[in-house]
Amino acid sequence: MTLASASSASHVAAISRLTALRLPPIVALSFAIVALAIAWSLAPSLFTSYDPVNGVPAQKLLGPSAAHWFGTDHLGRDLYTRVVYGTASSVASALIAVVIGVVAGGLIGLLAGFFGGWVDTLFARLVDVLLAIPKFLLAVIVVTAIGFDTTNAAIATGVSAVALFARVMRSEVIKTRQATFVESSFLLGGSRWHILWRHVLPNASRSVLPLAVLQFGDSILVIASLAFLGYGDPPPASDWGLLISIGKDYLKWPWLVYAPAFVTIATVLSVNRISRWLRKTD
């Protein structure tokens, strides 16, 4: 009877976990949009047969149709193809920015929150300086200093996100450091570095995942904005921000702006919705 009750309880617990992880329709749609963007970035040639660089001048500025889903640009290039091939640069750059923010900011917050004292004071002043400068302005300053291309724009965006990750990680580390299991590990003779990497880091980093996902979407937007202003790769690159910047000069053909802008907005909103869902299911 006891074994049967235990088996039934475990079965109910498994069902409840699956129910809790059931995706709402809007979240499932967000995952599908992000998955499509990642697929575009990994294998763009599977989704289009047109050349993203060379066009057909006789077919320039054609409207959206079955042959050209997003229309064509001023050089006769298929705009859908340009958007698809530009996804790799946009997604990879956003990923670089998130990795820089998570690693640098997470390390600063981890050390400041765990050791405290002069270490916390030193890193806190550094974070305050970074937070005092508007994020986009800081990105512009960094990319101006190191050079104009998409990789440098990604590095600049990552630097601008360091303070955010450091602040969140520090608060989580301070809260975790006061937990009973951390104090017990100290009393059992565990070294500081062992406790830091074995107990504090895994528990404090849980709140970083939703933030990293949110920052991924924000990085796409910031990098697209930098490309729009000319701080990314020059033509014939097809970064989403660059496509919008080129399209704004052709006001009579609005699809040159609407298509890449819609893809950018849909991707960023999808990533933001996934981040909100992760926070609720933590």
N, C-alpha and C positions, 0 to 999 in steps of 0.2 A: 504494500500500500504506500509505503514511504517512497520507494523507487518510482512508482507510478506518479505520485504527486510531484516529485522532483522533475521527472520527465515532462509532465504537463506544464509545470512552471517555466522550465527552460524553453519549451515550445511557444508559450505565450510571450515570453520575453523576446524571442527571436522575431515573432510576428510584429510585436510592438516596435522593435527597432526598424524593421522594414517599412512599417507604416510611417514612422517618423522621417525616414529618408525618402519617402515618396515625393517626387518632384511636382510642384505646381506647374500648370501649363505654361505660364509666362517664364518660369525658370528653365523649363525644358526647351522652350523656344530660344532663350538666351544661350543655352549650351549649344544648340544647333547652329546659331549664328556664329558663335566663337569658333566652333569646330570647323565651319565652312571657311572662316578667315584663316585658320591654321592650315587647312588643306590647301587653300590658295597659295599660302606662303611656302609650303613644302613642295608642291608639285603643280605649278601654274600651267604647265603645258597640257595637263590632263583636262583642263576646263576651257581651253580656247585654242584655236588653231591659227589665229592671226599673229602677225609680227608686232610686238609692242613698240618697236623703234621706227620701222619703215612702213609708210602708208601708201595709199593710192591717191594721188592728187585729184583725180577726177571724182573721187568719192568724199571730198572734204565737206565737213559741216552738214552731214546727213542726220536727220532726226532718228530717234530710237525706232527700231523695227525688228522683225524676226531675224534679219541678217546681222544687224548691229544692235544689240540689246540696249546699250547706252548711247547709241549714235556714234558719230565720228568727229574728230577734232579738225583743226584748221589745216592739218597736213594729211588728212585722209586716213588717220590711224584709228583703229577700232578702240573706242573709249573703255568698253568693258575689259578688253585685253590689257589696256594700260592700268586699269584699277587692279586687276588680278595680279599682274606682275609687280605692281607697287606695294602689294600686301606684304611681301617678304621683307622689304626694307622697313616698313612701318612696324610690323610685329616684332622683328628681330631687334630693332632699335628700342622699342618699349621694353622688351625682355632684358636687354643690357641695362637699361635705366633702373629697372626693378632690382636686378641682381646687385648693382652698385649700392642702391639705397638700403636693401636688406642687409648686405654684408657689412658695409661701413657703419650704417646707422645702428644695426643690431649689435655690433661689437662695442660701439661706444656706449649704448644704453646698458648692455650687459655688464661691462666693467664698472661703469659709474654707479649703477644700482647695487651691485654686489659688494664692492669694496668701500664705497662711500668716502667720507673724509675729503682729503685734498684731490683724490682722483675724481670724485663726483663734482667737486667745485670746478676743477679744470675743464672737464667735459661739458658741464652745465654752461659755462661761459661761452664755449665754442658753439654749443647748440643755440644759445641766445643770439649770438652774432648771426648765425645762419637764418634764424627765424625772423630777425629784424629786417632782412632783405626780402622783398616780395619774390615768390618762387620763380615766376616767369622772368623777372628782371635778373635774378641770379643766373638762370639758365642762359640768358642772352649774354651776360658778362663772361661766363665761362666759355661759351662757344665762340665768342669774339676773340678770346685770349688764345684758344688752342686751334682755331681754324674752322672754316665753313665746310662741313659735310655732315651726312646723316649720322655717322658713328660718333663724331664729336658732339652733335646735338643730343645723342643718347647719353653720352657721358655727362653733359651739362645738366640734362634732366635728372639723371641719377644723383648728381651732387646736390641738386636743389631739394631732393627728397630725403637726404640723410638725416636732417634734423627731425623730421616727422617720425621716422622709424626709431631714432634714438630716444625720443621722448616717450613713445609708446612702450618700447622695450624696457626702459628704465623703470617706469611705473609698475610693469608686470614683474620685473625682477625684485623690486622692493616688496611687493605683496607676496611673492613666492618665498623670499628669504625668511619671512616671518612665520612660514608654515611649520607645523609640528614635525613633519618628517625631515625637514632640513635641520631643525634644532637637534633632533635625535641623531642624525648623521654626524653632526658636530660632536655630540657627546660620545659617540662610538669611536671617535678618533679619526674620522675622515678628514683628509686634507682639503684646503680651500679649493684647489683646482679640481679635485675629484668631485666635490659637491657642486661646484659651478657647472661642469660639463655633464655630470651624470644626473643631477636632480633639478637644478635651477633652470638651465637652458631648455630642456625638453618641455617643462611645464610653463615657462614664461613665453615660449615662442608660439603658443597656441593662438594668441590674439594677433600675431603678426601675419598669419596666412590670409585672413579676410582683408587686412590692410594692404598686403602685397597684391592681392587680386584687384582691389580698388585702385591702387597706384598704377597697375598695369594699364587700366583704361585711361587714367589721367595722363600717363606718359604718352600714350598714343595721341591724345589731344594736344599736349604740349609740343611734341615733336612735329605734329602736323602744323601747328601754329608757327614754329620756327621755320619749317620748310616753306610755309606761305610767305614769310617775310624774307626769304632768300638765304636763310642760314643752313640749309641742307644741301644735298647734292644738286648740281645744276642739270638742266635738260641735256640729253633726252631721258633722264631719270623720271620715274613715274610715282614718286611718293604722293600720298593722298593730298597732303597740304600743297605740294607743288602743282598738282593737277587743278586744285581749286584756284590757286594763284594765276595760272595760265588762263583758266576759263573765265575769270572775272573780266578779262579784256574783250570778251565777245558776248555782250549783253543781249544781242538778238538771238543767241543760241543758248538758252539757259541750262540745257542738259549738261553742258560742259562743267557747270558748277554743281548742279543738283545731284548728279550721279556720284561723284566722289564724296561730296558732303554727306549724302544719305548713307553711304557705306560707312563712313567714319562715325557718324552719329549712332547708327545702329550697333556698331561694334562696341563703342564706348558705353552706351546705355546697357547693352547685354552684359558686359563685364561688371558694371556697377550693380546690376540686379543680382548677379551671381554672388558678388561680395556681400550684399545684404542677406541673401539666403544663407551663406556660410556663417555669418554672425548669429543668425537666429538658431541655427542647428548646431552651434558649438557645444 
